[in-house]
Amino acid sequence: MISINDQSMTATSVVWQTFRFTVAAPQGVIAMKANAESSQPLPTATNGQRLLIAAAGLQAHALRAMMRYQIETLSFLKHRCEQNVKMVDDLVAGSEFNDAFDVLSNFLQNATSDYAMEAGKVASISSRLASEIARHVRSQAEATIEDMAASTVA
């Protein structure tokens, strides 16, 4: 049964065995109460909401990490493709075999250096993302512990 008490409140009541659960959404905030007389939200509802918020936060971090990797990879590939075009131009411009050998050896030396630098950048991004995720998880854990302590005292 869904009833609207006023324009800013939506409530749903569900009876299961001997319990009556009311889910109310005043102005977008969900509160779940056991028995209509109780004003205390169920601990599982509060913790469930925090779990969903934490899961959404971790998904946002994962998406951000994936996008950083994609940006870095695409910029590296763009640079390498430009170097490939430059190598072909240099090969066509050279008139002797020694020129071609020099062009190819310089190209391979630069490519090896570029790949090593890119591996370092990817390791740096991974390290930074791991520390951000650890900081996020730590703050969520601290908030949960504080809320559990406050609900125990109350």
Residue pairs with C-beta under 8 A, 6 or more apart in sequence:
1 12
1 13
2 10
2 11
2 12
3 11
4 10
4 11
5 11
8 26
8 27
9 24
9 25
9 26
9 27
10 24
10 25
11 22
11 23
11 24
11 25
12 22
12 23
12 24
13 20
13 21
13 22
13 23
13 36
14 20
14 21
14 22
14 23
15 21
19 34
19 35
20 34
20 35
20 36
21 32
21 33
21 34
21 42
22 32
22 33
22 36
23 30
23 31
23 32
24 30
24 31
24 33
25 31
30 45
30 49
31 41
31 45
32 41
32 42
32 45
33 39
33 40
33 41
33 42
34 40
34 42
43 151
46 147
46 151
47 144
50 140
50 143
50 144
50 147
54 140
57 136
57 140
58 133
58 136
58 137
61 129
61 132
61 133
61 136
64 129
65 125
65 129
68 125
68 129
69 122
69 125
72 118
72 121
72 122
72 125
76 114
76 118
76 121
79 114
80 111
80 114
83 107
83 110
83 111
83 114
87 103
87 104
87 107
90 103
90 107
91 100
91 103
91 104
94 100
94 102
94 103
